[in-house]
Amino acid sequence: MEPPAGLRASLLNFIRFLPYFIGLLLLGSIKGIIFCPLICLIITIGNSTIIIGLWAAHSLWTYYCVVRAKQLGPIVKFVICTCVLPVLLILWPVVGIVGSIIGGAAYGFFQPILATFEAVGEGRSDTFYHCIVDGTWSAVKGSFTVVRDVRDVCFYSYFSIMDDLRQKGPPDVKYLEIRLLYLPGAIIAGVLGILVDGPVISFVALFKSPYMLFKGWKRLFHDLIGREGPFLETICVPFAGLAILLWPLAVIGSVLASMLASVFLGAYAGIVAYQESSILFGLRYIIAAMSIYDEYSNDILDMPEGSCFPRPQYRRKSESTKSTSRASSFSKPGSFKKTYSRSSSLKNTIGELKPLELLDGLFRECHNAGERMVSEGLITRQDIEEAKSGKGSKIISVGFPAYCLLQALIRSAKANSTGILLTDDIELTSTNRPSETFFDWFLNPLLIIKDQIKAENLSPSEEDYLSKLVLWSGDLERIKSSSVGPAPEPERKRAELDGLARRLQGIMKSMSRFPTFRRRFDYLVNKLSDDLAEKHGAHPMARSKSAFGRMISLNSFKGRKTNGSDQESVRVERDVEIS
């Protein structure tokens, strides 16, 4: 839908839309008020039980892993164990429980409102029924999903991260240690930074706040009248309207955030002085920090570039050289720096993919590849049994998703794609990638690996060797016993493929710590169990599904026959569950 042209048409369209919007907002608010207490109670009780129940285990295991960490020196371990960990372990239950209460209340109230506006989106049928039903029971089920994701993070992701801290050694056979000689100078620089940068940055934020207030109001009212920007899409109108009313609070919040950030910006002078082994560089940073904040705020507010504060060099290595080295190390493509014009509407960015959509695309590829790999015997009963057990399976949990991701990278390299072809209908490019900054931590290395695969110009036998190397996590005995061809003869080529496999597995291991990954992984394991049971002549039993998605053993698949309609219903339920 294009926004109407002309002021009169815009006002008439807005007047006609206003009752429609108010009705949907009232309906969604009523559902939110009704279901908010129940949803908040579920999330609060569930998350609090998990946090308190695992607190003792987390405390003991954290101390154990820090003491056994190979990357930390004795003094660093002593400081962390005596000063840092007690504070963090005491604050964790408080922050977790309070956050669960606030987050549960927000989710319980706003999710029904969002679902109500989504029910009247384009392409939706029976809108009246969905306006009433959407956001009720689905929001309650979503609260159980939130609890399960918190459990997965506390039980799986946490222990995976701590195991890496305990087992991974330093790359240069040197551990992180505190240099006591430079610590007094760093403390002095940090204190001076707080005393100087704090008041100056706070004054700059207060000075620019009126400009931010009126400039934001001007832009929001312009979009409101013309039904552009955030007001173009129906689902975004309530929040855009609230933005107009609450914009002064947003300005006040930004000023307070700047005041809070000024403390950390000033304290960073101590880190600079410590890293450069000179208090002089810390003092230079104190002056440069004011210029950095002034230039950053000018960019945010579209004010003239530059700053009235000087910006001395506070690193022995010039910032331009360090920026170039960082860019080369991450190899962030220049196309990722694309910015949309300020007049662009939400229609231009509505196709942006989300991290959860990318996980869904990856696991759909895993489902398709899993059926073939089970039938070919590449994934065995022992692999699945290990994945179902408490100790887990590196082949299924890391190797198999990394294998599917490698196939996407190989397919993208052969197609000369600028992005990554996740599936036949999903291509991750610079224009639809998620806007979250942390997503670049995964995307940029994957693009580097894709370019390396393209540069290697792998033969079919080398592609097969690399795929099995990724799948079986470097198990050379299993690779030799399979039908894979011999490893590449040049030792350099073999080392390059081994390096690619290790990096891809490391990326997938980091992705496996994403909150929703474990839930999708459990479903994948059950799907592979079904396929393996059917391959051996058994049929899966009808499983009772709980909110936390129980994992079942292979023995439960024996001794039942299902007709075609039953199998179809199970397949439909699986599709609904994974989505």
C-alpha positions as CSV (number, residue, x, y, z in Angstrom):
1,M,0.0,0.0,0.0
2,E,1.5,3.3,-1.1
3,P,1.0,6.3,1.1
4,P,-1.5,8.8,-0.3
5,A,-0.2,11.9,-2.1
6,G,-1.1,15.3,-0.9
7,L,-1.9,16.8,2.5
8,R,-5.7,16.5,2.2
9,A,-5.5,12.8,1.1
10,S,-3.1,12.1,3.9
11,L,-5.4,13.6,6.5
12,L,-8.5,11.9,5.2
13,N,-6.7,8.5,5.1
14,F,-5.4,9.1,8.7
15,I,-9.0,10.0,9.9
16,R,-10.4,6.8,8.4
17,F,-7.7,4.7,9.8
18,L,-7.9,6.1,13.3
19,P,-11.1,4.3,14.5
20,Y,-9.8,1.1,13.0
21,F,-6.5,1.4,14.8
22,I,-8.1,2.3,18.1
23,G,-10.4,-0.7,18.0
24,L,-7.5,-3.1,17.4
25,L,-5.5,-1.4,20.2
26,L,-8.4,-1.7,22.6
27,L,-9.0,-5.4,21.7
28,G,-5.3,-6.2,22.1
29,S,-5.0,-4.3,25.3
30,I,-8.0,-6.2,26.8
31,K,-6.4,-9.5,25.9
32,G,-3.1,-8.3,27.3
33,I,-4.7,-7.3,30.6
34,I,-6.4,-10.6,30.9
35,F,-3.4,-12.8,30.1
36,C,-0.6,-10.7,31.5
37,P,-0.9,-12.0,35.1
38,L,-0.9,-15.6,34.0
39,I,2.0,-15.2,31.6
40,C,4.0,-13.1,34.1
41,L,3.4,-15.8,36.7
42,I,4.6,-18.6,34.4
43,I,7.7,-16.9,33.3
44,T,8.6,-15.6,36.8
45,I,8.1,-19.0,38.6
46,G,9.7,-21.0,35.8
47,N,12.8,-18.8,35.5
48,S,13.2,-18.2,39.2
49,T,13.1,-22.0,39.8
50,I,15.8,-22.6,37.2
51,I,18.0,-19.7,38.5
52,I,17.7,-20.6,42.1
53,G,17.9,-24.4,41.5
54,L,21.1,-24.1,39.5
55,W,22.7,-21.3,41.5
56,A,24.8,-23.6,43.7
57,A,26.0,-25.6,40.7
58,H,26.8,-22.4,38.8
59,S,28.7,-21.0,41.7
60,L,30.9,-24.1,42.3
61,W,31.5,-24.7,38.6
62,T,32.4,-21.1,37.9
63,Y,35.0,-21.1,40.6
64,Y,36.4,-24.4,39.5
65,C,36.6,-23.3,35.8
66,V,38.3,-20.0,36.7
67,V,40.8,-21.8,38.9
68,R,41.6,-24.4,36.2
69,A,41.5,-21.9,33.3
70,K,44.7,-22.1,31.3
71,Q,44.4,-18.6,29.9
72,L,44.5,-16.8,33.2
73,G,47.5,-16.1,35.4
74,P,47.6,-16.5,39.2
75,I,47.0,-12.9,40.1
76,V,44.1,-12.6,37.6
77,K,42.5,-15.7,39.1
78,F,42.9,-14.3,42.6
79,V,41.3,-11.0,41.7
80,I,38.4,-12.7,39.9
81,C,37.7,-15.2,42.6
82,T,37.9,-12.7,45.5
83,C,36.5,-9.5,44.0
84,V,34.5,-10.2,40.8
85,L,32.8,-13.6,41.2
86,P,31.2,-12.9,44.6
87,V,29.5,-9.8,43.3
88,L,28.4,-11.4,40.1
89,L,27.0,-14.6,41.8
90,I,25.1,-12.5,44.4
91,L,23.6,-10.2,41.7
92,W,22.7,-13.0,39.2
93,P,19.6,-14.3,41.1
94,V,18.4,-10.8,41.9
95,V,18.8,-9.5,38.3
96,G,17.4,-12.8,36.9
97,I,14.3,-12.8,39.0
98,V,13.6,-9.1,38.7
99,G,14.2,-9.3,34.9
100,S,11.9,-12.3,34.7
101,I,9.1,-10.3,36.4
102,I,9.5,-7.2,34.2
103,G,10.1,-9.2,31.1
104,G,7.1,-11.5,31.8
105,A,4.8,-8.6,32.4
106,A,6.0,-6.9,29.2
107,Y,5.7,-10.0,27.2
108,G,2.3,-10.9,28.6
109,F,0.8,-7.4,27.9
110,F,2.4,-6.5,24.5
111,Q,2.4,-10.0,22.8
112,P,-1.4,-10.1,22.6
113,I,-1.4,-6.5,21.1
114,L,1.2,-7.5,18.5
115,A,-0.7,-10.6,17.6
116,T,-3.9,-8.7,17.2
117,F,-2.3,-6.3,14.7
118,E,-0.6,-9.1,12.9
119,A,-4.0,-10.9,12.5
120,V,-5.1,-8.1,10.0
121,G,-1.9,-8.2,8.0
122,E,-1.8,-8.7,4.3
123,G,-2.6,-12.3,3.1
124,R,-4.4,-13.3,6.3
125,S,-7.8,-15.0,6.1
126,D,-10.6,-15.0,8.6
127,T,-9.2,-11.8,10.2
128,F,-12.1,-11.4,12.7
129,Y,-11.5,-14.9,14.2
130,H,-7.8,-14.3,14.4
131,C,-8.2,-10.9,15.9
132,I,-10.1,-12.5,18.8
133,V,-8.0,-15.7,19.2
134,D,-4.4,-14.7,18.3
135,G,-2.3,-13.7,21.2
136,T,-4.3,-15.7,23.8
137,W,-3.3,-19.3,24.1
138,S,-0.4,-18.8,21.7
139,A,1.0,-16.2,24.1
140,V,0.7,-18.7,27.0
141,K,2.5,-21.3,25.0
142,G,5.1,-18.7,24.2
143,S,5.7,-18.1,27.9
144,F,6.6,-21.8,28.3
145,T,9.0,-21.5,25.4
146,V,10.7,-18.6,27.1
147,V,11.2,-20.7,30.2
148,R,12.6,-23.5,28.2
149,D,15.0,-21.2,26.4
150,V,16.2,-19.8,29.8
151,R,16.7,-23.4,31.0
152,D,18.7,-24.3,27.9
153,V,20.9,-21.2,28.4
154,C,21.5,-22.0,32.1
155,F,22.0,-25.7,31.6
156,Y,23.7,-26.1,28.2
157,S,25.1,-22.8,27.0
158,Y,26.6,-21.9,30.4
159,F,28.4,-25.1,30.8
160,S,29.6,-25.1,27.2
161,I,31.2,-21.7,27.6
162,M,32.8,-22.6,31.0
163,D,34.2,-25.8,29.5
164,D,35.9,-23.7,26.8
165,L,37.3,-21.4,29.5
166,R,38.7,-24.4,31.4
167,Q,40.0,-26.5,28.5
168,K,41.1,-24.0,25.8
169,G,44.7,-22.9,26.2
170,P,46.3,-19.7,25.1
171,P,47.4,-19.6,21.5
172,D,50.8,-18.2,22.2
173,V,51.5,-20.3,25.3
174,K,51.1,-17.1,27.4
175,Y,48.4,-16.6,29.9
176,L,46.6,-13.3,30.8
177,E,48.3,-11.7,33.8
178,I,48.1,-8.4,35.7
179,R,51.2,-6.2,35.4
180,L,51.4,-4.7,38.9
181,L,54.0,-2.2,37.9
182,Y,51.6,-0.3,35.7
183,L,48.5,-0.7,37.8
184,P,48.9,2.5,39.9
185,G,49.2,4.7,36.8
186,A,46.2,3.0,35.3
187,I,44.1,3.7,38.4
188,I,45.2,7.4,38.5
189,A,44.3,7.8,34.8
190,G,40.9,6.1,35.3
191,V,40.0,8.3,38.2
192,L,41.0,11.5,36.3
193,G,39.0,10.3,33.3
194,I,35.9,10.0,35.4
195,L,36.4,13.4,37.1
196,V,37.0,15.2,33.8
197,D,35.0,13.3,31.1
198,G,31.9,12.8,33.3
199,P,30.9,16.4,33.8
200,V,32.0,17.5,30.2
201,I,30.1,14.7,28.4
202,S,27.0,15.3,30.6
203,F,27.1,19.0,29.8
204,V,27.3,18.2,26.0
205,A,24.4,15.8,26.3
206,L,22.2,18.4,28.1
207,F,23.2,21.1,25.6
208,K,22.1,18.9,22.7
209,S,18.9,17.5,24.3
210,P,16.5,20.3,23.1
211,Y,17.7,19.8,19.5
212,M,17.1,16.1,19.8
213,L,13.6,16.7,21.3
214,F,12.3,19.0,18.5
215,K,14.1,17.1,15.7
216,G,12.5,13.8,16.8
217,W,9.0,15.4,17.1
218,K,9.3,16.9,13.6
219,R,10.2,13.6,12.0
220,L,7.5,11.6,13.8
221,F,4.8,14.1,13.0
222,H,5.9,14.2,9.4
223,D,5.6,10.4,9.2
224,L,2.3,10.5,11.0
225,I,0.6,12.8,8.5
226,G,2.0,11.1,5.5
227,R,1.7,7.5,6.8
228,E,5.3,6.9,6.1
229,G,8.2,5.4,8.0
230,P,7.0,3.5,11.2
231,F,3.3,4.6,10.5
232,L,3.1,2.8,7.2
233,E,2.7,-0.7,8.6
234,T,-0.4,-1.4,10.7
235,I,1.4,-3.5,13.3
236,C,3.9,-0.6,14.0
237,V,1.4,2.2,14.3
238,P,0.7,1.7,18.1
239,F,4.3,1.9,18.9
240,A,5.0,4.8,16.6
241,G,2.0,6.7,18.1
242,L,3.4,6.0,21.6
243,A,6.8,7.3,20.4
244,I,5.3,10.7,19.8
245,L,3.8,10.9,23.3
246,L,6.8,9.3,25.0
247,W,9.5,11.1,23.0
248,P,10.4,13.5,25.8
249,L,11.0,10.5,28.1
250,A,13.2,9.0,25.4
251,V,15.2,12.2,25.3
252,I,15.6,12.2,29.1
253,G,16.6,8.6,29.0
254,S,19.2,9.3,26.4
255,V,20.7,12.1,28.5
256,L,20.8,9.9,31.6
257,A,22.3,7.1,29.5
258,S,25.0,9.5,28.3
259,M,25.7,10.6,31.8
260,L,26.1,7.0,32.8
261,A,28.2,6.2,29.8
262,S,30.5,9.1,30.6
263,V,31.7,7.2,33.7
264,F,32.7,4.2,31.7
265,L,34.2,6.4,28.9
266,G,36.3,8.2,31.5
267,A,37.3,5.0,33.3
268,Y,38.5,3.5,30.0
269,A,41.5,5.9,30.3
270,G,42.8,3.5,32.9
271,I,42.6,0.7,30.5
272,V,44.4,2.7,27.8
273,A,47.2,3.7,30.2
274,Y,47.6,0.0,31.3
275,Q,47.6,-1.3,27.7
276,E,50.0,1.3,26.4
277,S,52.1,1.1,29.6
278,S,52.1,4.8,29.9
279,I,50.0,7.2,32.0
280,L,50.6,9.9,29.3
281,F,48.5,8.0,26.8
282,G,45.7,7.7,29.4
283,L,45.7,11.4,29.8
284,R,45.6,11.9,26.0
285,Y,42.6,9.6,25.9
286,I,40.7,11.7,28.5
287,I,40.9,14.6,26.0
288,A,40.1,12.4,23.0
289,A,37.1,10.8,24.7
290,M,35.2,14.2,24.7
291,S,35.9,14.6,21.0
292,I,34.7,11.0,20.3
293,Y,31.4,11.5,22.1
294,D,30.9,14.9,20.5
295,E,31.4,13.5,17.0
296,Y,29.3,10.4,17.7
297,S,26.3,12.5,19.0
298,N,26.6,14.8,15.9
299,D,26.3,11.8,13.6
300,I,23.3,10.5,15.5
301,L,21.5,13.9,15.4
302,D,22.6,14.7,11.8
303,M,24.4,17.7,13.0
304,P,27.5,19.1,11.2
305,E,30.5,16.7,11.4
306,G,33.5,17.3,13.5
307,S,34.0,18.5,17.1
308,C,35.2,21.5,19.0
309,F,37.4,19.3,21.2
310,P,40.9,18.2,20.2
311,R,41.5,14.6,19.5
312,P,45.1,13.7,20.3
313,Q,46.5,10.3,19.5
314,Y,46.3,8.0,22.5
315,R,47.7,4.8,21.0
316,R,51.2,4.0,20.0
317,K,49.8,2.5,16.9
318,S,47.7,4.9,14.9
319,E,44.0,4.5,15.0
320,S,43.8,4.4,11.2
321,T,46.2,1.5,11.1
322,K,44.4,-0.4,13.8
323,S,41.1,0.2,12.1
324,T,42.6,-1.2,8.9
325,S,43.9,-4.3,10.6
326,R,40.6,-4.8,12.4
327,A,38.8,-4.6,9.1
328,S,41.2,-7.0,7.4
329,S,40.9,-9.4,10.3
330,F,37.1,-9.5,10.2
331,S,37.0,-8.8,6.5
332,K,33.7,-7.0,6.8
333,P,32.4,-6.5,3.2
334,G,31.9,-2.9,2.2
335,S,28.5,-3.7,0.9
336,F,27.5,-4.2,4.6
337,K,27.9,-0.5,5.2
338,K,24.8,0.2,3.1
339,T,22.5,2.7,4.8
340,Y,19.0,3.4,3.8
341,S,17.9,7.0,3.1
342,R,16.1,8.8,5.8
343,S,13.0,9.1,3.5
344,S,12.7,5.3,3.0
345,S,9.7,3.7,4.4
346,L,9.4,0.5,6.3
347,K,8.4,-1.3,3.1
348,N,12.0,-1.1,2.0
349,T,13.3,-2.9,5.1
350,I,10.4,-5.2,5.9
351,G,12.2,-8.1,4.1
352,E,15.0,-8.1,6.7
353,L,15.7,-11.6,7.9
354,K,15.8,-12.3,11.6
355,P,18.2,-14.6,13.5
356,L,15.4,-17.0,14.3
357,E,14.4,-17.2,10.7
358,L,18.0,-18.1,9.8
359,L,18.0,-20.8,12.5
360,D,14.8,-22.2,11.0
361,G,16.3,-22.2,7.6
362,L,19.4,-24.0,8.8
363,F,17.4,-26.7,10.6
364,R,15.1,-27.2,7.6
365,E,18.3,-28.0,5.7
366,C,19.3,-30.3,8.5
367,H,16.0,-32.1,8.3
368,N,16.3,-32.6,4.6
369,A,19.9,-33.7,4.8
370,G,19.3,-35.9,7.8
371,E,16.9,-38.2,6.0
372,R,19.5,-38.9,3.3
373,M,22.4,-39.3,5.7
374,V,20.5,-41.7,7.9
375,S,19.5,-43.8,4.8
376,E,23.2,-43.8,3.7
377,G,24.5,-44.8,7.1
378,L,26.5,-41.6,7.6
379,I,24.6,-41.0,10.9
380,T,24.4,-44.2,13.0
381,R,22.3,-45.3,15.9
382,Q,25.2,-44.8,18.2
383,D,25.5,-41.1,17.2
384,I,21.8,-40.5,17.9
385,E,22.0,-42.4,21.2
386,E,24.9,-40.3,22.3
387,A,23.0,-37.2,21.3
388,K,20.0,-38.3,23.4
389,S,22.2,-39.1,26.4
390,G,23.3,-36.6,29.0
391,K,26.9,-36.4,27.6
392,G,25.7,-35.4,24.1
393,S,27.2,-36.1,20.8
394,K,29.7,-33.9,19.1
395,I,28.9,-35.3,15.7
396,I,25.1,-34.6,16.0
397,S,25.2,-31.4,18.0
398,V,28.1,-29.7,16.2
399,G,29.3,-31.7,13.2
400,F,25.9,-32.3,11.5
401,P,24.7,-28.7,11.6
402,A,28.2,-27.6,10.5
403,Y,28.0,-30.1,7.6
404,C,24.7,-28.5,6.4
405,L,26.2,-25.1,6.8
406,L,29.2,-26.1,4.7
407,Q,26.9,-27.4,2.0
408,A,25.3,-23.9,1.9
409,L,28.7,-22.2,1.6
410,I,29.8,-24.6,-1.2
411,R,26.5,-24.0,-3.0
412,S,26.9,-20.2,-2.6
413,A,30.5,-20.3,-3.8
414,K,29.6,-22.2,-6.9
415,A,26.7,-19.9,-7.7
416,N,28.9,-16.8,-7.2
417,S,26.4,-15.5,-4.7
418,T,27.3,-12.3,-2.9
419,G,25.7,-13.8,0.3
420,I,24.9,-17.2,1.5
421,L,22.2,-19.5,-0.1
422,L,20.7,-21.1,3.0
423,T,17.8,-22.8,1.2
424,D,16.3,-22.7,-2.3
425,D,14.1,-19.7,-1.3
426,I,16.3,-18.0,1.4
427,E,19.4,-16.1,0.5
428,L,21.2,-14.1,3.1
429,T,22.6,-10.9,1.6
430,S,23.8,-7.5,2.7
431,T,20.3,-6.1,2.2
432,N,18.3,-8.6,4.2
433,R,20.7,-9.6,6.9
434,P,19.7,-9.1,10.5
435,S,20.5,-5.6,11.8
436,E,21.8,-6.9,15.2
437,T,25.5,-6.2,15.6
438,F,26.3,-9.5,17.2
439,F,25.1,-11.3,14.1
440,D,28.2,-10.0,12.3
441,W,30.2,-12.2,14.7
442,F,28.9,-15.2,12.8
443,L,28.1,-13.8,9.3
444,N,31.5,-12.2,8.6
445,P,33.6,-15.3,9.3
446,L,31.2,-17.4,7.3
447,L,31.6,-15.1,4.3
448,I,35.4,-15.4,4.7
449,I,35.1,-19.2,4.7
450,K,32.9,-19.0,1.6
451,D,35.5,-16.9,-0.2
452,Q,38.2,-19.3,0.8
453,I,36.3,-22.3,-0.5
454,K,35.8,-20.4,-3.7
455,A,39.5,-19.6,-4.0
456,E,40.5,-23.2,-3.2
457,N,38.5,-24.4,-6.3
458,L,37.9,-27.8,-4.6
459,S,37.5,-30.9,-6.6
460,P,34.6,-33.3,-5.9
461,S,36.8,-35.6,-3.9
462,E,38.2,-32.7,-1.9
463,E,34.6,-31.4,-1.2
464,D,33.6,-34.9,0.0
465,Y,36.7,-35.1,2.2
466,L,36.0,-31.7,3.7
467,S,32.4,-32.5,4.3
468,K,33.1,-35.7,6.1
469,L,35.9,-34.0,8.1
470,V,33.4,-31.4,9.3
471,L,30.6,-34.0,9.9
472,W,32.7,-36.4,11.9
473,S,34.6,-33.7,13.8
474,G,38.0,-34.7,12.5
475,D,37.6,-38.4,13.3
476,L,40.2,-39.7,10.9
477,E,39.6,-43.4,11.7
478,R,35.9,-43.0,10.7
479,I,36.9,-41.1,7.6
480,K,39.3,-43.8,6.5
481,S,36.8,-46.6,7.1
482,S,34.2,-44.8,5.0
483,S,33.9,-44.6,1.2
484,V,35.5,-41.1,1.2
485,G,38.5,-40.8,-1.1
486,P,42.0,-40.4,0.1
487,A,43.0,-37.1,1.8
488,P,44.6,-34.5,-0.5
489,E,48.2,-35.4,-1.1
490,P,49.8,-31.9,-0.7
491,E,50.3,-31.4,3.0
492,R,49.5,-27.7,2.6
493,K,46.2,-28.5,1.0
494,R,45.3,-30.9,3.7
495,A,46.2,-28.4,6.4
496,E,44.1,-25.8,4.8
497,L,41.0,-28.1,4.7
498,D,41.6,-29.1,8.3
499,G,41.7,-25.4,9.3
500,L,38.5,-24.7,7.4
501,A,36.8,-27.6,9.2
502,R,38.0,-26.5,12.6
503,R,36.8,-22.9,12.1
504,L,33.4,-23.9,10.8
505,Q,33.0,-26.3,13.8
506,G,34.0,-23.5,16.1
507,I,31.4,-21.1,14.6
508,M,28.7,-23.7,14.8
509,K,29.6,-24.4,18.4
510,S,29.2,-20.8,19.2
511,M,25.9,-20.7,17.3
512,S,24.7,-23.7,19.4
513,R,24.7,-21.5,22.5
514,F,22.0,-19.4,21.0
515,P,18.9,-19.6,23.3
516,T,16.6,-21.2,20.8
517,F,19.1,-23.5,19.3
518,R,18.8,-26.3,21.8
519,R,15.0,-26.5,21.4
520,R,15.4,-26.9,17.6
521,F,18.2,-29.4,18.2
522,D,16.0,-31.6,20.4
523,Y,13.4,-31.7,17.6
524,L,16.1,-32.6,15.1
525,V,17.4,-35.5,17.2
526,N,13.8,-36.8,17.5
527,K,13.4,-36.5,13.8
528,L,16.6,-38.4,13.1
529,S,15.4,-41.1,15.6
530,D,12.2,-41.5,13.7
531,D,14.0,-41.8,10.4
532,L,16.4,-44.4,11.8
533,A,13.6,-46.4,13.4
534,E,11.7,-46.4,10.1
535,K,14.9,-47.5,8.3
536,H,15.1,-50.6,10.5
537,G,11.4,-51.5,10.1
538,A,10.0,-49.9,13.2
539,H,7.6,-47.0,13.4
540,P,7.5,-44.1,15.8
541,M,5.0,-44.1,18.5
542,A,2.7,-41.1,19.0
543,R,4.6,-38.9,21.4
544,S,3.0,-36.7,24.0
545,K,4.3,-33.2,23.6
546,S,4.9,-31.1,26.7
547,A,5.8,-27.4,26.9
548,F,9.4,-28.3,27.4
549,G,9.6,-30.8,24.5
550,R,10.7,-34.1,26.1
551,M,13.3,-36.2,24.5
552,I,12.5,-39.9,24.1
553,S,14.6,-43.0,23.7
554,L,14.9,-45.2,20.7
555,N,13.1,-48.1,22.5
556,S,9.9,-46.1,22.4
557,F,9.7,-46.5,18.6
558,K,9.4,-50.3,18.6
559,G,6.2,-52.3,18.4
560,R,3.6,-50.0,16.8
561,K,2.2,-49.7,13.3
562,T,0.7,-46.5,11.9
563,N,-1.4,-46.0,8.9
564,G,-0.8,-43.3,6.3
565,S,-3.1,-40.8,7.9
566,D,-1.4,-41.1,11.2
567,Q,2.0,-40.6,9.6
568,E,0.7,-37.5,7.9
569,S,-0.7,-36.0,11.1
570,V,2.6,-36.6,12.8
571,R,4.4,-34.9,10.0
572,V,2.0,-31.9,10.2
573,E,2.6,-31.7,14.0
574,R,6.3,-31.7,13.4
575,D,6.1,-28.8,11.0
576,V,4.0,-26.8,13.4
577,E,6.4,-27.6,16.3
578,I,9.5,-26.5,14.5
579,S,8.0,-23.3,13.2
